[in-house]
Amino acid sequence: MTEKIKQAYDPNSFRKYGHELIDLISDHLEHASQQSIPVNEWQEPNEQLAYWENYSFDQKSPTPFFKDILKKSIHVHHPNYIGHQVVPTAPLSALAHLLSGVLNNGMAIYEMGAAATAIEKVVVNLLLKKVGMGTEGDGVLTSGGTLANLTALLSARQNKLETDTWTTGITQQLGVMVSSEAHYCVDRAVRIMGLGEKGIVKIPVDNQFRMRTDLLQECYDKATAAGIKIIAVVGSAPSTSTGMYDDLSAIAAFCETKNLWFHVDGSHGGAAVFSEKYKHLMAGAAQADSVVIDGHKMLMTPGIMTFLLYKNKSASYATFNQKAQYLWSKTEEGEQWYNYAKRTFECTKEMMSIKFYVLWKMYGEEVFSDFVDDLYDKGSAFAKMIEDRAGYELAVPPDSNIVCFRHVKPGLTKAQLNDWNSEIRTRLLQQGEFYIVQTMLGEEVWLRVTIMSVHTTVETFENLLDGIG
Ligand SMILES: *Cc1c(COP(=O)(O)O)cnc(C)c1O
């Protein structure tokens, strides 16, 4: 063994650097929550690149490097981080993440991750129960809502056609119906599946940005007349831009009459099933064929970890109906819950289950319901504040912790108003005091806030609005 290899695997230096890093992170969490550091230090991409290209790494210790990473990264635990839907990790979950990183169990087959494999089934069962998907269900953990949505649509294709697409390829124009406000990854999934532009049948939204379920029949007929065989409808729970939930019960009823696959993209807000106060938003999801819920959005885990739940377990086995002889021995053909690679896109994947399990067992289910309640309540509170303030406009009273609003200056044209709100967003980004984002609703630019931190308060919102107006 060379000296370098010996160093790289030395448990004692790991112990030393590890303790230093945990101290560093704990201090960081304190500073971020108390706002004694900025939410973000803006740098142009090329400046950032130059910094790291010329970075002098001191080989005596990695700790200064970790410090610099902390300094030069966006701080999602900061109360003024109210931008994209990435959760301030519950730190205990990040310890499980670290353990996964070191153990590096491959997870594709049972013996390459025995504990995390069994725990995966335990946590999937909890989520099935919370969604109300019945006893015939099953599910997997996979790497992100984007991949989970693609996987669910592959399941839809394999389960709703008489032909075996996995073997024959696509022999007819297929289509998926989805609201025009759905996350872009649904559109991308459909195109990856080879269905092209025609394959995505967009359903318009109402003035609350929910899918117009009253138009499902008409859109279905139109697509069918154009030679498109609809296989699935995707409900957004909620959609990304505005955080509004589609009427899942109405979509379920439509899918039932037409024998379509009903998929719920609950990447962001599926976690509402934990909340007594907000679980009504997920009504109808129990009838879905598949449901996606991200851990790293509203279930407090580090990225990346996503639940993909199925009403019928056999449907999940049909998705990748392919033999990998070197992984499975003859006796292992068929449905085995414990060989996850049969049902996931990934071969190697992280030990995701332990990141959720540790939070659930340490703090109970209440921690998830408290979290959803806290953040969704703050969404309403912020919306109310905007309605009460002169010079501001609210896009829609929010269902969730996503709120879209604009600053309106009298006398501006539509285009000028768009530019003005874009300028506000850019100014905030560059100042680094707040992190918010923007979105397009129709032709209009709106400022968009997602309240992800329990440390965000009414005062945070007041400071934000004072700083803008
Ligand atoms: C965030 C989000 C996604 C994408 O999920 P990732 O985990 O980021 O891949 C998909 N759909 C909706 C509705 C989302 O909010």
The ligand as a MOL file (V3000), in Angstrom:
LIG
                    3D

  0  0  0     0  0            999 V3000
M  V30 BEGIN CTAB
M  V30 COUNTS 15 15 0 0 0
M  V30 BEGIN ATOM
M  V30 1 C -39.7050 19.8750 -7.7480 0
M  V30 2 C -40.7270 19.2590 -8.5760 0
M  V30 3 C -40.3910 18.2620 -9.5000 0
M  V30 4 C -38.9700 17.8240 -9.7380 0
M  V30 5 O -38.5070 17.0830 -8.6640 0
M  V30 6 P -36.9150 16.8930 -8.4340 0
M  V30 7 O -36.8780 16.1130 -7.1670 0
M  V30 8 O -36.3420 18.2580 -8.3350 0
M  V30 9 O -36.3840 16.1380 -9.5960 0
M  V30 10 C -41.4090 17.6800 -10.2240 0
M  V30 11 N -42.6790 18.0620 -10.0620 0
M  V30 12 C -43.0440 19.0190 -9.1790 0
M  V30 13 C -44.4950 19.3930 -9.0510 0
M  V30 14 C -42.0730 19.6550 -8.4120 0
M  V30 15 O -42.4510 20.6070 -7.5470 0
M  V30 END ATOM
M  V30 BEGIN BOND
M  V30 1 1 1 2
M  V30 2 1 2 3
M  V30 3 2 2 14
M  V30 4 1 3 4
M  V30 5 2 3 10
M  V30 6 1 4 5
M  V30 7 1 5 6
M  V30 8 2 6 7
M  V30 9 1 6 8
M  V30 10 1 6 9
M  V30 11 1 10 11
M  V30 12 2 11 12
M  V30 13 1 12 13
M  V30 14 1 12 14
M  V30 15 1 14 15
M  V30 END BOND
M  V30 END CTAB
M  END
